[in-house]
Amino acid sequence: MDFTNPLVYGVPCFIAFILLELTYSKTHGDDHLYDWKDLAASGFMGVGSAIIAPLIKVISAIVIFEFTYDLFNPITDGVRTNILGYESFGYAWYVWLLCQLADDFTYYWFHRANHEVRILWAAHIVHHSSDNFNLGTAVRNGWFTILYKPLFYMWLPAIGFPPEMVVVCLGIEALWQFQLHSVYIPKMGFIEKIFNTHTMHQVHHAQNVEYLDKNHGGFLNIFDKMFGTWKELDDDIDVKYGVIHAPNSHNPVVILTHEFKDIYNDVKKSKKLSHALMYIFGPPGWSPDGSTLTVKQQQRLFKKQKSSNPEVAFSRPN
């Protein structure tokens, strides 16, 4: 059964909503929301992703997902059967829901890994590198992330979900993620208890120390709550968007590669193999002498300072 990736229809909508939000912000006194050079950089990277992603997805869907599906779900006596002994999943409505839930679970760990493993963060930091939070930032995607993302999702066709179903669910997830990048949607009451919302995603894009590495979820926030990474937006905290060690450039090449360059420099100065490996695969901010701090170290320091001085205001150091 053939399906069309929802992103085919989503891209024109992305452009339309970006233009709508841009116009609204400029006509309602929110000139700070969009910076023209920043938007141009985001747009360039979005266009690049739109060109590269279909090529990679063809490989992931046809080669990786199809290969995995066929390997773990061979046809036995005319019936597609999983190696564990049950019939592979069909296209019933409840299977779609289960696949979307499995996709959401996978997205959580994929997204969290992008924040906690430095070499993956080097690819993902592109999305967080703008100090603006708007729908333009939503399309500011790193090109290298596309290369390894399918590997996180291979288990879905392996257990019996049809590859085209997985691809469609990935597309639906991407549509939801796009619209989260807006400051114009307030807290939504009961919906906040279940879904990952706009205010929660503001937390995710903040560099305030108490907000770091929070709210990795896709549709739902249940996995953040289960695994200790959920944080509600505090209206009394002045949110600062962006990242420490920002590229400080609107050049797309610099934005795409600056963290990889920093990793290379750190590895080059390492005196031990273990240190070099930690600079690559350890958490961002790790250093052998504590000269730079990981997120967990920063948050422990923040809590210690706050306990001794409740009025302390602490953000990621530059």
Stockholm file with secondary structure:
# STOCKHOLM 1.0

chainA/1-318         MDFTNPLVYGVPCFIAFILLELTYSKTHGDDHLYDWKDLAASGFMGVGSAIIAPLIKVISAIVIFEFTYDLFNPITDGVRTNILGYESFGYAWYVWLLCQLADDFTYYWFHRANHEVRILWAAHIVHHSSDNFNLGTAVRNGWFTILYKPLFYMWLPAIGFPPEMVVVCLGIEALWQFQLHSVYIPKMGFIEKIFNTHTMHQVHHAQNVEYLDKNHGGFLNIFDKMFGTWKELDDDIDVKYGVIHAPNSHNPVVILTHEFKDIYNDVKKSKKLSHALMYIFGPPGWSPDGSTLTVKQQQRLFKKQKSSNPEVAFSRPN
#=GR chainA/1-318 SS CCCCCTHHHHHHHHHHHHHHHHHHHHHTTCGGGCCHHHHHHHHHHHHHHHHHHHHHHHIIIIIIIHHHHHHHSCEETTEEBCTTSSBCCCCCHHHHHHHHHHHHHHHHHHHHHHHHSHHHHHHHHHHHCCSCCSHHHHTCCCSSHHHHHHHHTTHHHHHTCCHHHHHHHHHHHHHHHHHTCCSSSCCCGGGGGTBCCHHHHHHHTBCBGGGTTCCCCSSBSHHHHHTTCCCCCCTTSCCCBSCTTCCCCCCHHHHHHHHHHHHHHHHHHCSSHHHHHHHHHSCTTCCTTSSSCCHHHHHHHHHHHHHHCTTCCCBCCC
#=GC SS_cons         CCCCCTHHHHHHHHHHHHHHHHHHHHHTTCGGGCCHHHHHHHHHHHHHHHHHHHHHHHIIIIIIIHHHHHHHSCEETTEEBCTTSSBCCCCCHHHHHHHHHHHHHHHHHHHHHHHHSHHHHHHHHHHHCCSCCSHHHHTCCCSSHHHHHHHHTTHHHHHTCCHHHHHHHHHHHHHHHHHTCCSSSCCCGGGGGTBCCHHHHHHHTBCBGGGTTCCCCSSBSHHHHHTTCCCCCCTTSCCCBSCTTCCCCCCHHHHHHHHHHHHHHHHHHCSSHHHHHHHHHSCTTCCTTSSSCCHHHHHHHHHHHHHHCTTCCCBCCC
//
